Amino acid sequence: MALGWVCEAVGAGSHIVAVRPLASSWLANHAVTVADRHDRRHRLVLRRWARPGWDLDDPDYTAQREATILELLGPTAVPAPEVVAADPDGTACDVPALLLTRLPGRPPAPVLADRRGFLTQLAEVLATIHAVNGQAQELVPAYPTMYGSTGSPCRPGCRQRRPGSEPLRWPPAQPPRPAAASSTVTTTTAIPCGRGDG
């Protein structure tokens, strides 16, 4: 179903060339390469809110919120992906989903060789991101404060951190576990993009 939606977003006559999972502990992310009817290749990311319990762990982090923020970043210098298509309520994909352009690069290593350079780049990009704050406040509800400085809930009804969990730290104390073995599906023939093709 989701791959059919991807093909529809690229256009009539398109077909899936390759699909591979991307490492993620929060969303189901897949790198998808689609050939359009002129055989031009489109490198995309299919991002699906398919993990059970995401809406309980962080109900404010939705496909609609992400799409709105990415669209606000579009005209800026921030290297953010473009939204190709959005299914925020899961009508087409069974779960909320976004189809995004795939940017070059990799996530940072758990132990950074050039921590100062990384933090400098991060600060520069954050300044640009925060410059769109006026528009964001009109279109995106404020993200709630979850915890006070002591780790206790900061307001009544605030979600509590799970017992024994630690605040997020960068870099992590231990490198992340390697992702499960992944495979790339590459075809020499087209995967049909009709309904019901997963």
VOBA-1610 file (N, C-alpha, C; in pm, whole numbers, padded with zeros to 5 digits, always signed):
BEGIN
Met+00082-00118+00000Met+00000+00000+00000Met+00088+00126+00000Ala+00190+00131+00088Ala+00274+00250+00097Ala+00356+00269-00030Leu+00406+00160-00089Leu+00486+00175-00211Leu+00400+00222-00328Gly+00276+00183-00330Gly+00184+00234-00432Gly+00165+00383-00417Trp+00153+00430-00294Trp+00140+00573-00265Trp+00265+00648-00310Val+00383+00588-00286Val+00509+00650-00330Val+00508+00667-00482Cys+00471+00563-00554Cys+00468+00571-00701Cys+00368+00676-00748Glu+00252+00681-00686Glu+00153+00783-00723Glu+00208+00923-00702Ala+00285+00943-00596Ala+00341+01075-00568Ala+00444+01115-00673Val+00521+01019-00724Val+00621+01048-00827Val+00555+01070-00962Gly+00448+00995-00988Gly+00374+01017-01112Gly+00340+00889-01184Ala+00243+00899-01274Ala+00198+00782-01351Ala+00316+00721-01426Gly+00320+00589-01430Gly+00424+00518-01502Gly+00553+00499-01424Ser+00556+00540-01298Ser+00678+00523-01219Ser+00681+00383-01158His+00802+00340-01120His+00815+00209-01056His+00930+00212-00956Ile+00921+00123-00857Ile+01021+00112-00751Ile+01144+00041-00808Val+01262+00098-00786Val+01387+00038-00829Val+01456-00031-00711Ala+01456+00034-00594Ala+01522-00022-00476Ala+01457+00032-00349Val+01462-00053-00246Val+01412-00015-00113Val+01509-00073-00012Arg+01550+00008+00085Arg+01633-00044+00194Arg+01598+00029+00323Pro+01600-00043+00435Pro+01568+00021+00563Pro+01681+00114+00606Leu+01645+00221+00673Leu+01741+00313+00733Leu+01734+00296+00884Ala+01846+00306+00950Ala+01849+00289+01096Ala+01763+00395+01162Ser+01678+00352+01252Ser+01593+00444+01327Ser+01532+00369+01444Ser+01531+00434+01560Ser+01467+00371+01675Ser+01328+00430+01698Trp+01289+00528+01619Trp+01163+00596+01643Trp+01061+00572+01532Leu+01101+00591+01408Leu+01010+00576+01294Leu+01058+00464+01204Ala+00971+00419+01115Ala+01011+00323+01011Ala+01054+00405+00890Asn+01185+00416+00871Asn+01240+00494+00761Asn+01299+00400+00656His+01269+00427+00530His+01323+00347+00421His+01373+00438+00310Ala+01493+00408+00260Ala+01543+00475+00141Ala+01475+00407+00023Val+01414+00485-00062Val+01340+00432-00177Val+01391+00503-00302Thr+01426+00424-00402Thr+01462+00481-00531Thr+01350+00447-00628Val+01297+00551-00693Val+01185+00535-00785Val+01228+00588-00921Ala+01197+00512-01026Ala+01218+00559-01163Ala+01085+00609-01216Asp+01086+00732-01269Asp+00962+00784-01325Asp+00944+00732-01468Arg+00839+00773-01535Arg+00807+00719-01669Arg+00914+00754-01772His+00999+00853-01742His+01110+00889-01832His+01240+00824-01786Asp+01230+00734-01689Asp+01342+00660-01629Asp+01438+00750-01551Arg+01392+00868-01508Arg+01472+00950-01416Arg+01459+00892-01277Arg+01569+00884-01206Arg+01571+00825-01072Arg+01545+00932-00966His+01457+00901-00873His+01423+00989-00762His+01466+00918-00634Arg+01560+00978-00561Arg+01609+00922-00434Arg+01527+00984-00321Leu+01447+00901-00255Leu+01350+00949-00157Leu+01364+00874-00025Val+01298+00927+00077Val+01286+00858+00205Val+01138+00847+00238Leu+01094+00725+00263Leu+00958+00699+00309Leu+00966+00689+00461Arg+00901+00781+00529Arg+00905+00789+00675Arg+00766+00758+00728Arg+00754+00647+00802Arg+00622+00604+00850Arg+00620+00598+01002Trp+00513+00647+01058Trp+00491+00645+01204Trp+00427+00509+01237Ala+00506+00402+01220Ala+00453+00266+01231Ala+00491+00197+01362Arg+00578+00256+01442Arg+00620+00191+01567Arg+00505+00194+01666Pro+00464+00078+01715Pro+00356+00076+01814Pro+00393+00161+01936Gly+00302+00247+01978Gly+00321+00327+02097Gly+00383+00463+02074Trp+00417+00497+01950Trp+00478+00630+01926Trp+00385+00741+01974Asp+00255+00720+01955Asp+00158+00824+01990Asp+00140+00836+02142Leu+00184+00737+02217Leu+00181+00746+02362Leu+00312+00806+02414Asp+00424+00767+02353Asp+00554+00818+02396Asp+00571+00966+02365Asp+00523+01009+02250Asp+00537+01150+02212Asp+00425+01188+02116Pro+00305+01213+02169Pro+00191+01241+02082Pro+00204+01372+02004Asp+00299+01457+02043Asp+00316+01584+01972Asp+00404+01571+01849Tyr+00481+01463+01839Tyr+00569+01442+01723Tyr+00490+01366+01616Thr+00420+01440+01533Thr+00332+01382+01433Thr+00384+01408+01293Ala+00331+01335+01197Ala+00366+01356+01057Ala+00326+01496+01012Gln+00213+01545+01058Gln+00168+01679+01020Gln+00264+01786+01074Arg+00305+01770+01198Arg+00399+01866+01258Arg+00530+01867+01181Glu+00583+01748+01153Glu+00710+01738+01079Glu+00697+01800+00940Ala+00588+01771+00869Ala+00568+01827+00735Ala+00562+01979+00740Thr+00492+02033+00836Thr+00480+02180+00850Thr+00617+02242+00874Ile+00694+02183+00964Ile+00826+02237+00995Ile+00919+02228+00874Leu+00917+02115+00804Leu+01002+02101+00685Leu+00964+02203+00578Glu+00835+02228+00563Glu+00792+02329+00465Glu+00835+02469+00507Leu+00836+02499+00637Leu+00887+02627+00685Leu+01037+02641+00659Leu+01110+02532+00667Leu+01255+02536+00644Leu+01291+02540+00496Gly+01197+02505+00408Gly+01224+02499+00264Gly+01294+02620+00206Pro+01248+02741+00230Pro+01312+02858+00170Pro+01438+02905+00243Thr+01478+02836+00350Thr+01596+02878+00426Thr+01721+02805+00376Ala+01835+02838+00436Ala+01962+02773+00402Ala+01981+02641+00476Val+01886+02602+00558Val+01897+02477+00634Val+01890+02359+00536Pro+01985+02267+00544Pro+01981+02151+00455Pro+01876+02049+00501Ala+01752+02082+00479Ala+01640+01997+00521Ala+01578+01932+00398Pro+01526+01810+00412Pro+01459+01747+00298Pro+01331+01820+00261Glu+01290+01805+00137Glu+01164+01862+00091Glu+01055+01757+00105Val+00935+01802+00135Val+00820+01712+00143Val+00769+01689+00002Val+00772+01564-00043Val+00721+01526-00175Val+00572+01497-00164Ala+00534+01427-00057Ala+00393+01394-00032Ala+00375+01370+00117Ala+00254+01394+00166Ala+00224+01373+00308Ala+00092+01299+00322Asp+00091+01204+00412Asp-00030+01130+00449Asp-00039+01135+00602Pro-00068+01254+00657Pro-00060+01270+00802Pro-00160+01189+00883Asp-00271+01150+00824Asp-00369+01072+00899Asp-00370+00924+00861Gly-00278+00881+00774Gly-00266+00739+00740Gly-00373+00688+00646Thr-00441+00775+00574Thr-00546+00732+00482Thr-00491+00645+00370Ala-00377+00683+00313Ala-00321+00609+00199Ala-00224+00499+00241Cys-00158+00514+00355Cys-00051+00421+00394Cys-00082+00337+00517Asp-00201+00343+00570Asp-00242+00272+00692Asp-00183+00330+00820Val-00074+00406+00811Val-00016+00477+00925Val+00026+00614+00873Pro+00039+00714+00959Pro+00086+00844+00912Pro+00221+00829+00842Ala+00242+00903+00733Ala+00365+00888+00655Ala+00400+01017+00584Leu+00531+01032+00559Leu+00582+01140+00476Leu+00674+01079+00371Leu+00674+01138+00254Leu+00768+01103+00149Leu+00856+01225+00130Leu+00986+01208+00151Leu+01080+01319+00152Leu+01191+01298+00051Thr+01252+01408+00008Thr+01372+01395-00074Thr+01483+01342+00017Arg+01574+01264-00042Arg+01683+01206+00035Arg+01806+01296+00020Leu+01859+01339+00132Leu+01977+01425+00131Leu+02103+01340+00137Pro+02213+01389+00079Pro+02340+01316+00091Pro+02391+01326+00234Gly+02475+01233+00272Gly+02538+01238+00404Gly+02499+01120+00490Arg+02552+01123+00611Arg+02528+01017+00710Arg+02506+01081+00847Pro+02442+01008+00938Pro+02432+01059+01075Pro+02572+01068+01136Pro+02592+01155+01235Pro+02724+01164+01298Pro+02759+01035+01371Ala+02888+01008+01378Ala+02936+00890+01451Ala+02910+00908+01600Pro+02894+00796+01676Pro+02870+00808+01820Pro+02983+00882+01892Val+03106+00865+01845Val+03220+00937+01901Val+03273+01026+01789Leu+03264+01154+01810Leu+03301+01249+01705Leu+03450+01277+01708Ala+03515+01265+01592Ala+03657+01298+01581Ala+03676+01449+01595Asp+03584+01526+01540Asp+03593+01673+01544Asp+03469+01728+01613Arg+03463+01712+01743Arg+03346+01754+01819Arg+03323+01905+01807Arg+03430+01984+01815Arg+03416+02130+01806Arg+03358+02170+01671Gly+03408+02112+01562Gly+03356+02143+01429Gly+03209+02104+01415Phe+03175+01987+01469Phe+03037+01942+01464Phe+02945+02038+01539Leu+02986+02076+01659Leu+02903+02166+01740Leu+02892+02304+01676Thr+02999+02350+01612Thr+02994+02479+01543Thr+02894+02474+01428Gln+02899+02367+01348Gln+02803+02351+01238Gln+02661+02344+01292Leu+02642+02270+01399Leu+02509+02256+01459Leu+02457+02392+01506Ala+02542+02470+01572Ala+02500+02602+01620Ala+02464+02694+01504Glu+02540+02689+01395Glu+02511+02774+01280Glu+02375+02739+01219Val+02347+02611+01206Val+02219+02569+01150Val+02105+02604+01245Leu+02127+02586+01376Leu+02023+02619+01473Leu+01985+02767+01468Ala+02081+02853+01444Ala+02050+02996+01433Ala+01953+03020+01318Thr+01974+02954+01206Thr+01884+02969+01091Thr+01747+02909+01121Ile+01746+02795+01188Ile+01619+02732+01224Ile+01538+02825+01315His+01604+02881+01414His+01533+02968+01508His+01488+03099+01444Ala+01547+03136+01332Ala+01505+03259+01263Ala+01364+03246+01205Val+01314+03123+01183Val+01178+03105+01131Val+01078+03092+01245Asn+01121+03116+01366Asn+01037+03096+01483Asn+00905+03172+01477Gly+00905+03295+01425Gly+00782+03372+01420Gly+00675+03302+01339Gln+00711+03250+01223Gln+00614+03177+01140Gln+00576+03045+01206Ala+00674+02978+01266Ala+00647+02849+01329Ala+00545+02862+01441Gln+00555+02970+01519Gln+00462+02988+01630Gln+00318+03000+01582Glu+00300+03052+01461Glu+00165+03065+01406Glu+00110+02931+01355Leu+00200+02844+01307Leu+00157+02721+01240Leu+00175+02594+01321Val+00266+02595+01418Val+00298+02474+01493Val+00281+02502+01642Pro+00199+02424+01712Pro+00183+02446+01856Pro+00317+02428+01927Ala+00336+02500+02035Ala+00460+02487+02112Ala+00475+02344+02163Tyr+00596+02296+02160Tyr+00625+02163+02212Tyr+00624+02173+02364Pro+00554+02084+02434Pro+00544+02098+02579Pro+00677+02068+02649Thr+00700+02138+02759Thr+00814+02108+02845Thr+00779+01983+02922Met+00866+01885+02917Met+00833+01758+02979Met+00888+01742+03120Tyr+01008+01797+03146Tyr+01070+01775+03275Tyr+01139+01902+03323Gly+01140+01918+03453Gly+01218+02026+03512Gly+01364+01984+03519Ser+01450+02069+03569Ser+01593+02040+03574Ser+01625+01921+03665Thr+01536+01888+03758Thr+01561+01775+03848Thr+01511+01643+03789Gly+01447+01647+03675Gly+01393+01526+03616Gly+01251+01498+03661Ser+01198+01582+03748Ser+01060+01563+03792Ser+00967+01633+03695Pro+00842+01587+03686Pro+00749+01655+03596Pro+00742+01803+03627Cys+00739+01886+03523Cys+00744+02030+03542Cys+00607+02091+03562Arg+00503+02017+03532Arg+00368+02070+03550Arg+00272+01953+03569Pro+00157+01976+03628Pro+00061+01865+03646Pro+00023+01803+03512Gly+00015+01672+03509Gly-00024+01601+03388Gly+00090+01580+03291Cys+00208+01628+03326Cys+00324+01613+03238Cys+00367+01467+03237Arg+00405+01418+03119Arg+00450+01280+03110Arg+00578+01261+03191Gln+00587+01150+03258Gln+00704+01124+03341Gln+00801+01034+03269Arg+00928+01057+03298Arg+01033+00971+03244Arg+01018+00834+03305Arg+01046+00731+03228Arg+01036+00595+03280Arg+01136+00577+03395Pro+01099+00501+03499Pro+01192+00478+03610Pro+01323+00418+03559Gly+01432+00472+03610Gly+01563+00420+03572Gly+01619+00476+03442Ser+01540+00553+03368Ser+01592+00605+03242Ser+01676+00729+03268Glu+01770+00752+03181Glu+01861+00865+03194Glu+01826+00973+03092Pro+01858+01098+03122Pro+01838+01202+03022Pro+01925+01175+02900Leu+01886+01227+02786Leu+01962+01211+02663Leu+02096+01283+02678Arg+02202+01216+02640Arg+02336+01276+02646Arg+02403+01255+02510Trp+02483+01355+02469Trp+02559+01341+02344Trp+02704+01370+02374Pro+02796+01287+02331Pro+02771+01160+02263Pro+02725+01055+02363Pro+02661+00949+02314Pro+02614+00846+02405Pro+02732+00780+02476Ala+02707+00731+02598Ala+02812+00667+02675Ala+02863+00542+02605Gln+02775+00471+02539Gln+02813+00351+02466Gln+02769+00368+02322Pro+02847+00310+02229Pro+02801+00317+02091Pro+02669+00242+02076Pro+02583+00287+01986Pro+02456+00216+01968Pro+02480+00075+01917Arg+02385-00013+01949Arg+02394-00149+01898Arg+02383-00147+01748Pro+02457-00236+01680Pro+02444-00237+01535Pro+02301-00273+01495Ala+02257-00213+01388Ala+02123-00241+01337Ala+02119-00384+01288Ala+02000-00440+01289Ala+01983-00574+01236Ala+02027-00576+01091Ala+02074-00689+01048Ala+02118-00700+00909Ala+02007-00654+00816Ser+02044-00570+00725Ser+01945-00519+00632Ser+01981-00563+00491Ser+01884-00565+00410Ser+01910-00602+00272Ser+01852-00495+00181Thr+01912-00483+00068Thr+01862-00390-00032Thr+01791-00471-00138Val+01672-00428-00173Val+01599-00494-00279Val+01626-00414-00405Thr+01696-00474-00497Thr+01724-00409-00624Thr+01668-00498-00732Thr+01599-00439-00825Thr+01536-00519-00927Thr+01585-00476-01065Thr+01580-00571-01156Thr+01607-00537-01294Thr+01476-00521-01369Thr+01370-00565-01305Thr+01237-00543-01362Thr+01158-00456-01265Ala+01058-00392-01315Ala+00981-00299-01233Ala+00894-00372-01133Ile+00888-00316-01012Ile+00790-00362-00913Ile+00663-00286-00945Pro+00554-00356-00975Pro+00431-00284-01007Pro+00385-00198-00892Cys+00329-00085-00923Cys+00288+00010-00820Cys+00137+00018-00806Gly+00067-00089-00831Gly-00077-00088-00811Gly-00109-00102-00665Arg-00233-00092-00628Arg-00278-00108-00489Arg-00244-00247-00438Gly-00214-00253-00308Gly-00189-00381-00243Gly-00047-00429-00253Asp+00050-00342-00293Asp+00189-00388-00307Asp+00275-00347-00189Gly+00216-00342-00069Gly+00288-00323+00055Gly+00360-00199+00065
//
